[in-house]
Amino acid sequence: MNKKRKLYIGFMRGAMIACTALTAALVLFLVGYVFINGIPNISWELLSTKPSYLNDRIGILPDILNTVYVVIATLLIVLPLGVGAAIYLTEYAENKKIVAMIEYAAETLSGIPSIIYGLVGMLLFSNNFGTSLLAGALTLVIMNLPTVMRTTQESLKTVPQSYREGAFGLGAGKWRVIRTVVLPGCVDGVITGCILSVGRILGESAALLFTAGFAHALNGIFTGLTSPGATLTVALYVYAKEEGEFGVAFAIAAILMILTLLINLSAALVGKYFKKRRNA
């Protein structure tokens, strides 16, 4: 190996190490900055009460519950749609051109800015159902449908064709093969897509600003879904931009950061668990 090549390899290795270190440093700085400014402002009163402007009390319990309501409502709709569409495209659809067009459309939907989803959701859902968490959840369904569908599709494709052929050889029907052989073999991908969708739902604010509203009312799940409400991300925007309560905003940001880290960790652990179980 000549001297020039050694210098080139050394330079490229150093550049890659520098890029890796810079990326890690940016992530650590962001997480550390949010935690340092946010965790000291987290208190039990903040987490367990609702806002009271008469007593100058700030509480985010309604925002936490609204976030939970939106996550539940979105998943209850998007999972059957996304998994069902993936099963049809992978196992039933025979026209490959139509499948390619649908996959291209799904990838295009993934790249559309969320503010556009919010505008469309406001015109389609808020005008029909009113400004409510339900309108926000339906908008998030459209946003997360490509993620669930594509992750499920890729998981379905990882199931060996020999499994299907063996089940068919034993006399099983198409749906029985899918239900008893294919889906159990790719359940890790379905769960991973679900967890990633939860992460995107938690971090979404632009679409919900148009559709769900800003209310901090404490409601049950059914009343809450049909009423305006602020999720944690919307509440962060309101407290930081409209009310100037940056301590509360950083506290909410720290909570969202912790939830995001837990969701990513859960996705990794679930994927490893089902991978080990499948290989056992």
C-alpha atoms as an extended CHARMM CRD file, in Angstrom:
* protein
*
       280  EXT
         1         1  MET       CA              0.0000000000        0.0000000000        0.0000000000  PROA      1               0.0000000000
         2         2  ASN       CA              1.5660000000        3.3200000000       -1.0700000000  PROA      2               0.0000000000
         3         3  LYS       CA              1.8550000000        6.4060000000        1.0850000000  PROA      3               0.0000000000
         4         4  LYS       CA             -0.8830000000        8.3240000000       -0.7510000000  PROA      4               0.0000000000
         5         5  ARG       CA             -3.4330000000        5.5750000000       -0.1980000000  PROA      5               0.0000000000
         6         6  LYS       CA             -2.5310000000        5.3360000000        3.5080000000  PROA      6               0.0000000000
         7         7  LEU       CA             -3.0290000000        9.0820000000        3.8960000000  PROA      7               0.0000000000
         8         8  TYR       CA             -6.3670000000        8.9070000000        2.0690000000  PROA      8               0.0000000000
         9         9  ILE       CA             -7.6230000000        6.0350000000        4.2460000000  PROA      9               0.0000000000
        10        10  GLY       CA             -6.4590000000        7.8110000000        7.3940000000  PROA      10              0.0000000000
        11        11  PHE       CA             -8.1430000000       11.0420000000        6.3440000000  PROA      11              0.0000000000
        12        12  MET       CA            -11.4510000000        9.3120000000        5.5390000000  PROA      12              0.0000000000
        13        13  ARG       CA            -11.3800000000        7.3920000000        8.8300000000  PROA      13              0.0000000000
        14        14  GLY       CA            -10.7150000000       10.6000000000       10.7360000000  PROA      14              0.0000000000
        15        15  ALA       CA            -13.5300000000       12.3880000000        8.8750000000  PROA      15              0.0000000000
        16        16  MET       CA            -15.9900000000        9.6080000000        9.7010000000  PROA      16              0.0000000000
        17        17  ILE       CA            -14.9670000000        9.6370000000       13.3600000000  PROA      17              0.0000000000
        18        18  ALA       CA            -15.3790000000       13.4250000000       13.4430000000  PROA      18              0.0000000000
        19        19  CYS       CA            -18.8570000000       13.1940000000       11.8710000000  PROA      19              0.0000000000
        20        20  THR       CA            -19.8800000000       10.5070000000       14.3620000000  PROA      20              0.0000000000
        21        21  ALA       CA            -18.5720000000       12.5360000000       17.2950000000  PROA      21              0.0000000000
        22        22  LEU       CA            -20.3460000000       15.6840000000       16.0660000000  PROA      22              0.0000000000
        23        23  THR       CA            -23.6570000000       13.8470000000       15.6690000000  PROA      23              0.0000000000
        24        24  ALA       CA            -23.3870000000       12.2860000000       19.1270000000  PROA      24              0.0000000000
        25        25  ALA       CA            -22.4090000000       15.6320000000       20.6380000000  PROA      25              0.0000000000
        26        26  LEU       CA            -25.4240000000       17.3840000000       19.0940000000  PROA      26              0.0000000000
        27        27  VAL       CA            -27.7960000000       14.7170000000       20.4290000000  PROA      27              0.0000000000
        28        28  LEU       CA            -26.2610000000       14.7960000000       23.9000000000  PROA      28              0.0000000000
        29        29  PHE       CA            -26.3280000000       18.5950000000       23.9460000000  PROA      29              0.0000000000
        30        30  LEU       CA            -30.0010000000       18.7250000000       22.9510000000  PROA      30              0.0000000000
        31        31  VAL       CA            -31.0540000000       16.0740000000       25.4770000000  PROA      31              0.0000000000
        32        32  GLY       CA            -28.9110000000       17.5630000000       28.2350000000  PROA      32              0.0000000000
        33        33  TYR       CA            -30.1160000000       21.1240000000       27.5830000000  PROA      33              0.0000000000
        34        34  VAL       CA            -33.7710000000       20.0970000000       27.7050000000  PROA      34              0.0000000000
        35        35  PHE       CA            -33.3040000000       17.9690000000       30.8330000000  PROA      35              0.0000000000
        36        36  ILE       CA            -31.2850000000       20.6120000000       32.7110000000  PROA      36              0.0000000000
        37        37  ASN       CA            -33.9200000000       23.2800000000       32.0250000000  PROA      37              0.0000000000
        38        38  GLY       CA            -36.9610000000       21.0310000000       32.2680000000  PROA      38              0.0000000000
        39        39  ILE       CA            -36.5770000000       18.4810000000       35.0520000000  PROA      39              0.0000000000
        40        40  PRO       CA            -36.2470000000       21.0700000000       37.8790000000  PROA      40              0.0000000000
        41        41  ASN       CA            -39.6370000000       22.4910000000       36.8090000000  PROA      41              0.0000000000
        42        42  ILE       CA            -41.4410000000       19.1410000000       36.9640000000  PROA      42              0.0000000000
        43        43  SER       CA            -43.5140000000       18.7480000000       40.1040000000  PROA      43              0.0000000000
        44        44  TRP       CA            -46.3780000000       16.5730000000       41.2990000000  PROA      44              0.0000000000
        45        45  GLU       CA            -48.7000000000       19.5710000000       41.2740000000  PROA      45              0.0000000000
        46        46  LEU       CA            -47.8320000000       20.2630000000       37.6470000000  PROA      46              0.0000000000
        47        47  LEU       CA            -48.5280000000       16.6580000000       36.6380000000  PROA      47              0.0000000000
        48        48  SER       CA            -51.6740000000       16.0680000000       38.6920000000  PROA      48              0.0000000000
        49        49  THR       CA            -53.7370000000       19.2630000000       38.3700000000  PROA      49              0.0000000000
        50        50  LYS       CA            -55.4740000000       21.2860000000       35.7190000000  PROA      50              0.0000000000
        51        51  PRO       CA            -54.8070000000       24.9850000000       35.0730000000  PROA      51              0.0000000000
        52        52  SER       CA            -56.5960000000       27.4610000000       37.3060000000  PROA      52              0.0000000000
        53        53  TYR       CA            -56.2630000000       31.0690000000       36.2460000000  PROA      53              0.0000000000
        54        54  LEU       CA            -58.0230000000       32.2480000000       39.4230000000  PROA      54              0.0000000000
        55        55  ASN       CA            -55.2770000000       30.7450000000       41.5870000000  PROA      55              0.0000000000
        56        56  ASP       CA            -52.4740000000       31.2900000000       39.0580000000  PROA      56              0.0000000000
        57        57  ARG       CA            -51.9380000000       27.5380000000       39.0300000000  PROA      57              0.0000000000
        58        58  ILE       CA            -50.5300000000       25.7160000000       36.0300000000  PROA      58              0.0000000000
        59        59  GLY       CA            -51.2250000000       22.0250000000       35.5750000000  PROA      59              0.0000000000
        60        60  ILE       CA            -50.8060000000       19.7440000000       32.5860000000  PROA      60              0.0000000000
        61        61  LEU       CA            -52.9740000000       16.7910000000       33.6420000000  PROA      61              0.0000000000
        62        62  PRO       CA            -55.6060000000       17.6000000000       30.9500000000  PROA      62              0.0000000000
        63        63  ASP       CA            -52.8500000000       17.7790000000       28.3340000000  PROA      63              0.0000000000
        64        64  ILE       CA            -51.4470000000       14.3950000000       29.3990000000  PROA      64              0.0000000000
        65        65  LEU       CA            -54.8960000000       12.7930000000       29.2280000000  PROA      65              0.0000000000
        66        66  ASN       CA            -55.6320000000       14.4420000000       25.8690000000  PROA      66              0.0000000000
        67        67  THR       CA            -52.3770000000       13.0100000000       24.5230000000  PROA      67              0.0000000000
        68        68  VAL       CA            -53.3630000000        9.5370000000       25.7400000000  PROA      68              0.0000000000
        69        69  TYR       CA            -56.8340000000        9.8870000000       24.1710000000  PROA      69              0.0000000000
        70        70  VAL       CA            -55.3800000000       10.9170000000       20.8180000000  PROA      70              0.0000000000
        71        71  VAL       CA            -52.8520000000        8.0670000000       20.8420000000  PROA      71              0.0000000000
        72        72  ILE       CA            -55.5350000000        5.4740000000       21.6450000000  PROA      72              0.0000000000
        73        73  ALA       CA            -58.0160000000        6.7950000000       19.0720000000  PROA      73              0.0000000000
        74        74  THR       CA            -55.3760000000        7.0160000000       16.3500000000  PROA      74              0.0000000000
        75        75  LEU       CA            -54.0160000000        3.5120000000       16.9350000000  PROA      75              0.0000000000
        76        76  LEU       CA            -57.4920000000        1.9520000000       17.0500000000  PROA      76              0.0000000000
        77        77  ILE       CA            -58.1100000000        3.2470000000       13.5290000000  PROA      77              0.0000000000
        78        78  VAL       CA            -54.6890000000        3.2180000000       11.8780000000  PROA      78              0.0000000000
        79        79  LEU       CA            -53.5830000000       -0.2850000000       12.9090000000  PROA      79              0.0000000000
        80        80  PRO       CA            -56.4360000000       -2.2220000000       11.2540000000  PROA      80              0.0000000000
        81        81  LEU       CA            -56.2120000000       -0.0150000000        8.1510000000  PROA      81              0.0000000000
        82        82  GLY       CA            -52.4280000000       -0.1540000000        7.8310000000  PROA      82              0.0000000000
        83        83  VAL       CA            -52.0140000000       -3.8520000000        8.6190000000  PROA      83              0.0000000000
        84        84  GLY       CA            -54.9810000000       -4.8020000000        6.4260000000  PROA      84              0.0000000000
        85        85  ALA       CA            -53.6590000000       -2.7680000000        3.4890000000  PROA      85              0.0000000000
        86        86  ALA       CA            -50.1970000000       -4.3090000000        3.8890000000  PROA      86              0.0000000000
        87        87  ILE       CA            -51.6220000000       -7.8440000000        3.9570000000  PROA      87              0.0000000000
        88        88  TYR       CA            -53.6570000000       -7.2060000000        0.8250000000  PROA      88              0.0000000000
        89        89  LEU       CA            -50.7780000000       -5.6330000000       -1.1010000000  PROA      89              0.0000000000
        90        90  THR       CA            -48.3090000000       -8.3530000000       -0.1130000000  PROA      90              0.0000000000
        91        91  GLU       CA            -50.4370000000      -11.4880000000       -0.0810000000  PROA      91              0.0000000000
        92        92  TYR       CA            -53.4550000000      -10.9040000000       -2.3290000000  PROA      92              0.0000000000
        93        93  ALA       CA            -52.7720000000       -8.1930000000       -4.9220000000  PROA      93              0.0000000000
        94        94  GLU       CA            -51.6970000000       -9.6380000000       -8.2650000000  PROA      94              0.0000000000
        95        95  ASN       CA            -51.3550000000       -6.4740000000      -10.3640000000  PROA      95              0.0000000000
        96        96  LYS       CA            -47.8160000000       -5.3540000000       -9.5480000000  PROA      96              0.0000000000
        97        97  LYS       CA            -48.2780000000       -1.9980000000      -11.2710000000  PROA      97              0.0000000000
        98        98  ILE       CA            -51.1400000000       -1.0570000000       -8.9550000000  PROA      98              0.0000000000
        99        99  VAL       CA            -49.1150000000       -2.2480000000       -5.9560000000  PROA      99              0.0000000000
       100       100  ALA       CA            -46.1770000000       -0.0940000000       -7.0730000000  PROA      100             0.0000000000
       101       101  MET       CA            -48.4610000000        2.9270000000       -7.5010000000  PROA      101             0.0000000000
       102       102  ILE       CA            -49.9500000000        2.4820000000       -4.0190000000  PROA      102             0.0000000000
       103       103  GLU       CA            -46.4860000000        2.0800000000       -2.4870000000  PROA      103             0.0000000000
       104       104  TYR       CA            -45.3080000000        5.2130000000       -4.2920000000  PROA      104             0.0000000000
       105       105  ALA       CA            -48.3690000000        7.0940000000       -3.0170000000  PROA      105             0.0000000000
       106       106  ALA       CA            -47.6480000000        5.9130000000        0.5390000000  PROA      106             0.0000000000
       107       107  GLU       CA            -44.0310000000        7.0690000000        0.3050000000  PROA      107             0.0000000000
       108       108  THR       CA            -45.2220000000       10.4290000000       -1.0280000000  PROA      108             0.0000000000
       109       109  LEU       CA            -47.6430000000       10.7820000000        1.8940000000  PROA      109             0.0000000000
       110       110  SER       CA            -44.7360000000       10.1790000000        4.2880000000  PROA      110             0.0000000000
       111       111  GLY       CA            -42.8870000000       13.1860000000        2.8890000000  PROA      111             0.0000000000
       112       112  ILE       CA            -45.7340000000       15.7210000000        2.9740000000  PROA      112             0.0000000000
       113       113  PRO       CA            -45.2460000000       18.4510000000        5.6340000000  PROA      113             0.0000000000
       114       114  SER       CA            -47.4990000000       17.9910000000        8.6470000000  PROA      114             0.0000000000
       115       115  ILE       CA            -48.8670000000       21.5300000000        8.3420000000  PROA      115             0.0000000000
       116       116  ILE       CA            -50.5370000000       20.4630000000        5.0740000000  PROA      116             0.0000000000
       117       117  TYR       CA            -52.1400000000       17.5180000000        6.8580000000  PROA      117             0.0000000000
       118       118  GLY       CA            -53.4140000000       19.9870000000        9.4260000000  PROA      118             0.0000000000
       119       119  LEU       CA            -54.9720000000       22.1890000000        6.7730000000  PROA      119             0.0000000000
       120       120  VAL       CA            -56.6430000000       19.2220000000        5.0530000000  PROA      120             0.0000000000
       121       121  GLY       CA            -57.7780000000       17.8220000000        8.4130000000  PROA      121             0.0000000000
       122       122  MET       CA            -59.3150000000       21.1590000000        9.3390000000  PROA      122             0.0000000000
       123       123  LEU       CA            -61.3000000000       21.2890000000        6.0910000000  PROA      123             0.0000000000
       124       124  LEU       CA            -62.3360000000       17.6190000000        6.1010000000  PROA      124             0.0000000000
       125       125  PHE       CA            -62.7430000000       16.6770000000        9.7590000000  PROA      125             0.0000000000
       126       126  SER       CA            -63.0260000000       19.8560000000       11.8240000000  PROA      126             0.0000000000
       127       127  ASN       CA            -65.7650000000       21.2160000000        9.5510000000  PROA      127             0.0000000000
       128       128  ASN       CA            -67.7260000000       17.9620000000        9.9430000000  PROA      128             0.0000000000
       129       129  PHE       CA            -66.9590000000       16.8980000000       13.5230000000  PROA      129             0.0000000000
       130       130  GLY       CA            -66.0240000000       20.2660000000       14.9750000000  PROA      130             0.0000000000
       131       131  THR       CA            -62.6680000000       21.2410000000       16.4220000000  PROA      131             0.0000000000
       132       132  SER       CA            -61.9890000000       18.2350000000       18.6160000000  PROA      132             0.0000000000
       133       133  LEU       CA            -59.4840000000       15.5570000000       19.5480000000  PROA      133             0.0000000000
       134       134  LEU       CA            -61.3430000000       13.1860000000       17.2380000000  PROA      134             0.0000000000
       135       135  ALA       CA            -60.6470000000       15.4650000000       14.2760000000  PROA      135             0.0000000000
       136       136  GLY       CA            -56.9950000000       15.5590000000       15.3170000000  PROA      136             0.0000000000
       137       137  ALA       CA            -56.8740000000       11.7710000000       15.6710000000  PROA      137             0.0000000000
       138       138  LEU       CA            -58.3630000000       11.2530000000       12.2030000000  PROA      138             0.0000000000
       139       139  THR       CA            -55.7700000000       13.6130000000       10.7590000000  PROA      139             0.0000000000
       140       140  LEU       CA            -53.0110000000       11.6720000000       12.5150000000  PROA      140             0.0000000000
       141       141  VAL       CA            -54.4440000000        8.4420000000       11.0780000000  PROA      141             0.0000000000
       142       142  ILE       CA            -53.7440000000        9.7380000000        7.5690000000  PROA      142             0.0000000000
       143       143  MET       CA            -50.2590000000       10.8300000000        8.6180000000  PROA      143             0.0000000000
       144       144  ASN       CA            -49.3010000000        7.5060000000       10.2310000000  PROA      144             0.0000000000
       145       145  LEU       CA            -50.9980000000        5.1560000000        7.7740000000  PROA      145             0.0000000000
       146       146  PRO       CA            -47.9680000000        5.0100000000        5.4160000000  PROA      146             0.0000000000
       147       147  THR       CA            -45.6250000000        4.2070000000        8.3320000000  PROA      147             0.0000000000
       148       148  VAL       CA            -47.7240000000        1.3160000000        9.6170000000  PROA      148             0.0000000000
       149       149  MET       CA            -48.4090000000       -0.0040000000        6.1220000000  PROA      149             0.0000000000
       150       150  ARG       CA            -44.8060000000        0.0820000000        4.9240000000  PROA      150             0.0000000000
       151       151  THR       CA            -43.2860000000       -1.4130000000        8.0930000000  PROA      151             0.0000000000
       152       152  THR       CA            -45.8660000000       -4.2200000000        8.0130000000  PROA      152             0.0000000000
       153       153  GLN       CA            -45.2000000000       -4.8230000000        4.3240000000  PROA      153             0.0000000000
       154       154  GLU       CA            -41.4710000000       -5.1330000000        4.8690000000  PROA      154             0.0000000000
       155       155  SER       CA            -42.0760000000       -7.5160000000        7.7710000000  PROA      155             0.0000000000
       156       156  LEU       CA            -44.4180000000       -9.6660000000        5.6900000000  PROA      156             0.0000000000
       157       157  LYS       CA            -41.7690000000       -9.9380000000        2.9700000000  PROA      157             0.0000000000
       158       158  THR       CA            -39.2390000000      -11.3090000000        5.4830000000  PROA      158             0.0000000000
       159       159  VAL       CA            -41.3800000000      -14.4030000000        6.1430000000  PROA      159             0.0000000000
       160       160  PRO       CA            -39.8580000000      -17.2140000000        3.9960000000  PROA      160             0.0000000000
       161       161  GLN       CA            -42.0020000000      -18.3480000000        1.0850000000  PROA      161             0.0000000000
       162       162  SER       CA            -41.3590000000      -21.9590000000        2.1350000000  PROA      162             0.0000000000
       163       163  TYR       CA            -43.5170000000      -21.3870000000        5.2390000000  PROA      163             0.0000000000
       164       164  ARG       CA            -46.4580000000      -20.4640000000        3.0470000000  PROA      164             0.0000000000
       165       165  GLU       CA            -45.8790000000      -23.3510000000        0.6570000000  PROA      165             0.0000000000
       166       166  GLY       CA            -45.6390000000      -25.8170000000        3.5250000000  PROA      166             0.0000000000
       167       167  ALA       CA            -48.9320000000      -24.6000000000        4.9900000000  PROA      167             0.0000000000
       168       168  PHE       CA            -50.6230000000      -24.7570000000        1.5880000000  PROA      168             0.0000000000
       169       169  GLY       CA            -49.2680000000      -28.2720000000        1.1740000000  PROA      169             0.0000000000
       170       170  LEU       CA            -51.0170000000      -29.2890000000        4.3960000000  PROA      170             0.0000000000
       171       171  GLY       CA            -54.3160000000      -28.0770000000        2.9560000000  PROA      171             0.0000000000
       172       172  ALA       CA            -54.6450000000      -24.7350000000        4.7270000000  PROA      172             0.0000000000
       173       173  GLY       CA            -56.5390000000      -21.9440000000        2.9950000000  PROA      173             0.0000000000
       174       174  LYS       CA            -55.1080000000      -18.5460000000        2.0920000000  PROA      174             0.0000000000
       175       175  TRP       CA            -56.4770000000      -16.6340000000        5.1050000000  PROA      175             0.0000000000
       176       176  ARG       CA            -55.5910000000      -19.4480000000        7.5050000000  PROA      176             0.0000000000
       177       177  VAL       CA            -52.0040000000      -19.4120000000        6.2460000000  PROA      177             0.0000000000
       178       178  ILE       CA            -51.8140000000      -15.6510000000        6.7380000000  PROA      178             0.0000000000
       179       179  ARG       CA            -53.4050000000      -15.7890000000       10.1930000000  PROA      179             0.0000000000
       180       180  THR       CA            -51.4900000000      -18.7410000000       11.6100000000  PROA      180             0.0000000000
       181       181  VAL       CA            -48.1710000000      -18.6840000000        9.7470000000  PROA      181             0.0000000000
       182       182  VAL       CA            -47.4010000000      -15.3110000000        8.1660000000  PROA      182             0.0000000000
       183       183  LEU       CA            -48.6150000000      -12.8520000000       10.8030000000  PROA      183             0.0000000000
       184       184  PRO       CA            -46.9740000000      -14.6500000000       13.7710000000  PROA      184             0.0000000000
       185       185  GLY       CA            -43.7220000000      -14.6180000000       11.8020000000  PROA      185             0.0000000000
       186       186  CYS       CA            -43.7590000000      -10.8360000000       11.3160000000  PROA      186             0.0000000000
       187       187  VAL       CA            -45.4240000000       -9.6360000000       14.5010000000  PROA      187             0.0000000000
       188       188  ASP       CA            -42.1970000000       -7.8910000000       15.5390000000  PROA      188             0.0000000000
       189       189  GLY       CA            -42.4160000000       -5.5730000000       12.5290000000  PROA      189             0.0000000000
       190       190  VAL       CA            -46.0720000000       -4.8010000000       13.1860000000  PROA      190             0.0000000000
       191       191  ILE       CA            -45.3710000000       -3.9170000000       16.8240000000  PROA      191             0.0000000000
       192       192  THR       CA            -42.3250000000       -1.8560000000       15.8500000000  PROA      192             0.0000000000
       193       193  GLY       CA            -44.4240000000        0.1280000000       13.3590000000  PROA      193             0.0000000000
       194       194  CYS       CA            -47.0440000000        0.6560000000       16.0580000000  PROA      194             0.0000000000
       195       195  ILE       CA            -44.4590000000        1.9510000000       18.5280000000  PROA      195             0.0000000000
       196       196  LEU       CA            -42.9130000000        4.2610000000       15.9290000000  PROA      196             0.0000000000
       197       197  SER       CA            -46.3890000000        5.6050000000       15.1460000000  PROA      197             0.0000000000
       198       198  VAL       CA            -46.9000000000        6.3680000000       18.8390000000  PROA      198             0.0000000000
       199       199  GLY       CA            -43.6560000000        8.3330000000       18.7920000000  PROA      199             0.0000000000
       200       200  ARG       CA            -44.8140000000       10.3810000000       15.8130000000  PROA      200             0.0000000000
       201       201  ILE       CA            -48.2180000000       10.9930000000       17.4020000000  PROA      201             0.0000000000
       202       202  LEU       CA            -46.5780000000       12.2390000000       20.6010000000  PROA      202             0.0000000000
       203       203  GLY       CA            -44.3320000000       14.6170000000       18.6900000000  PROA      203             0.0000000000
       204       204  GLU       CA            -46.9500000000       16.0760000000       16.3480000000  PROA      204             0.0000000000
       205       205  SER       CA            -48.1550000000       19.6280000000       16.8950000000  PROA      205             0.0000000000
       206       206  ALA       CA            -48.7120000000       21.4050000000       13.5690000000  PROA      206             0.0000000000
       207       207  ALA       CA            -51.6020000000       19.1880000000       12.4500000000  PROA      207             0.0000000000
       208       208  LEU       CA            -53.2330000000       19.3200000000       15.8950000000  PROA      208             0.0000000000
       209       209  LEU       CA            -53.0330000000       23.1030000000       16.0380000000  PROA      209             0.0000000000
       210       210  PHE       CA            -55.4740000000       23.2000000000       13.1220000000  PROA      210             0.0000000000
       211       211  THR       CA            -57.7840000000       20.3890000000       14.2110000000  PROA      211             0.0000000000
       212       212  ALA       CA            -57.7610000000       19.7090000000       17.9730000000  PROA      212             0.0000000000
       213       213  GLY       CA            -57.7080000000       23.2020000000       19.4860000000  PROA      213             0.0000000000
       214       214  PHE       CA            -56.0380000000       24.6270000000       22.6120000000  PROA      214             0.0000000000
       215       215  ALA       CA            -58.4300000000       23.8010000000       25.4740000000  PROA      215             0.0000000000
       216       216  HSD       CA            -57.0440000000       22.5510000000       28.8080000000  PROA      216             0.0000000000
       217       217  ALA       CA            -60.3190000000       21.0670000000       30.0730000000  PROA      217             0.0000000000
       218       218  LEU       CA            -60.2880000000       17.8540000000       32.1200000000  PROA      218             0.0000000000
       219       219  ASN       CA            -62.6280000000       15.3410000000       30.4460000000  PROA      219             0.0000000000
       220       220  GLY       CA            -63.2290000000       11.6050000000       30.2100000000  PROA      220             0.0000000000
       221       221  ILE       CA            -62.1700000000        9.7930000000       27.0740000000  PROA      221             0.0000000000
       222       222  PHE       CA            -65.5230000000        9.9410000000       25.2400000000  PROA      222             0.0000000000
       223       223  THR       CA            -66.2620000000       13.5570000000       26.1860000000  PROA      223             0.0000000000
       224       224  GLY       CA            -62.6500000000       14.4920000000       25.5220000000  PROA      224             0.0000000000
       225       225  LEU       CA            -62.6010000000       13.0410000000       22.0130000000  PROA      225             0.0000000000
       226       226  THR       CA            -65.6070000000       15.1220000000       21.0080000000  PROA      226             0.0000000000
       227       227  SER       CA            -64.2690000000       18.3060000000       22.6210000000  PROA      227             0.0000000000
       228       228  PRO       CA            -61.3610000000       20.6440000000       21.8170000000  PROA      228             0.0000000000
       229       229  GLY       CA            -58.1930000000       19.8300000000       23.7070000000  PROA      229             0.0000000000
       230       230  ALA       CA            -54.4720000000       20.5040000000       23.7720000000  PROA      230             0.0000000000
       231       231  THR       CA            -51.9830000000       17.6430000000       23.6850000000  PROA      231             0.0000000000
       232       232  LEU       CA            -48.5630000000       17.9800000000       25.3280000000  PROA      232             0.0000000000
       233       233  THR       CA            -46.9230000000       19.3240000000       22.1700000000  PROA      233             0.0000000000
       234       234  VAL       CA            -49.6610000000       21.8940000000       21.6010000000  PROA      234             0.0000000000
       235       235  ALA       CA            -49.5260000000       22.8550000000       25.2910000000  PROA      235             0.0000000000
       236       236  LEU       CA            -45.7600000000       23.3490000000       24.9570000000  PROA      236             0.0000000000
       237       237  TYR       CA            -46.3510000000       25.7540000000       22.0750000000  PROA      237             0.0000000000
       238       238  VAL       CA            -49.0890000000       27.6350000000       23.9550000000  PROA      238             0.0000000000
       239       239  TYR       CA            -47.0880000000       28.0260000000       27.1700000000  PROA      239             0.0000000000
       240       240  ALA       CA            -43.8930000000       29.0520000000       25.3640000000  PROA      240             0.0000000000
       241       241  LYS       CA            -45.2870000000       31.2560000000       22.5920000000  PROA      241             0.0000000000
       242       242  GLU       CA            -48.5660000000       32.6330000000       23.9330000000  PROA      242             0.0000000000
       243       243  GLU       CA            -48.0450000000       32.8070000000       27.7100000000  PROA      243             0.0000000000
       244       244  GLY       CA            -44.2750000000       33.0670000000       28.0520000000  PROA      244             0.0000000000
       245       245  GLU       CA            -44.0940000000       30.2610000000       30.6390000000  PROA      245             0.0000000000
       246       246  PHE       CA            -40.7730000000       28.8450000000       29.5000000000  PROA      246             0.0000000000
       247       247  GLY       CA            -40.2530000000       26.8550000000       32.7000000000  PROA      247             0.0000000000
       248       248  VAL       CA            -43.4690000000       24.9100000000       32.0540000000  PROA      248             0.0000000000
       249       249  ALA       CA            -42.5790000000       24.5920000000       28.3670000000  PROA      249             0.0000000000
       250       250  PHE       CA            -39.2050000000       23.0530000000       29.2220000000  PROA      250             0.0000000000
       251       251  ALA       CA            -40.8900000000       20.7320000000       31.7470000000  PROA      251             0.0000000000
       252       252  ILE       CA            -43.2470000000       19.4870000000       29.0090000000  PROA      252             0.0000000000
       253       253  ALA       CA            -40.3010000000       19.1830000000       26.6210000000  PROA      253             0.0000000000
       254       254  ALA       CA            -38.4320000000       17.0360000000       29.1690000000  PROA      254             0.0000000000
       255       255  ILE       CA            -41.5020000000       14.8010000000       29.5920000000  PROA      255             0.0000000000
       256       256  LEU       CA            -41.8200000000       14.3980000000       25.8190000000  PROA      256             0.0000000000
       257       257  MET       CA            -38.0970000000       13.6710000000       25.5430000000  PROA      257             0.0000000000
       258       258  ILE       CA            -38.3490000000       10.9630000000       28.2110000000  PROA      258             0.0000000000
       259       259  LEU       CA            -41.3650000000        9.4400000000       26.4670000000  PROA      259             0.0000000000
       260       260  THR       CA            -39.5430000000        9.4840000000       23.1190000000  PROA      260             0.0000000000
       261       261  LEU       CA            -36.5030000000        7.7620000000       24.5900000000  PROA      261             0.0000000000
       262       262  LEU       CA            -38.7160000000        5.1400000000       26.2390000000  PROA      262             0.0000000000
       263       263  ILE       CA            -40.5950000000        4.5330000000       22.9790000000  PROA      263             0.0000000000
       264       264  ASN       CA            -37.3810000000        4.0710000000       20.9750000000  PROA      264             0.0000000000
       265       265  LEU       CA            -36.0120000000        1.7630000000       23.6720000000  PROA      265             0.0000000000
       266       266  SER       CA            -39.2540000000       -0.2250000000       23.6820000000  PROA      266             0.0000000000
       267       267  ALA       CA            -39.1500000000       -0.6190000000       19.9040000000  PROA      267             0.0000000000
       268       268  ALA       CA            -35.5910000000       -1.9660000000       20.0780000000  PROA      268             0.0000000000
       269       269  LEU       CA            -36.3610000000       -4.3550000000       22.9490000000  PROA      269             0.0000000000
       270       270  VAL       CA            -39.5710000000       -5.6460000000       21.3520000000  PROA      270             0.0000000000
       271       271  GLY       CA            -37.7840000000       -6.2510000000       18.0690000000  PROA      271             0.0000000000
       272       272  LYS       CA            -34.9950000000       -8.2080000000       19.8130000000  PROA      272             0.0000000000
       273       273  TYR       CA            -37.4810000000      -10.2140000000       21.8930000000  PROA      273             0.0000000000
       274       274  PHE       CA            -39.5350000000      -11.3860000000       18.9330000000  PROA      274             0.0000000000
       275       275  LYS       CA            -36.4060000000      -12.0230000000       16.8680000000  PROA      275             0.0000000000
       276       276  LYS       CA            -35.0460000000      -14.3200000000       19.5780000000  PROA      276             0.0000000000
       277       277  ARG       CA            -38.4150000000      -15.9770000000       19.9740000000  PROA      277             0.0000000000
       278       278  ARG       CA            -38.6680000000      -16.5920000000       16.2290000000  PROA      278             0.0000000000
       279       279  ASN       CA            -35.1380000000      -18.0250000000       16.0210000000  PROA      279             0.0000000000
       280       280  ALA       CA            -35.5890000000      -20.2070000000       19.1190000000  PROA      280             0.0000000000
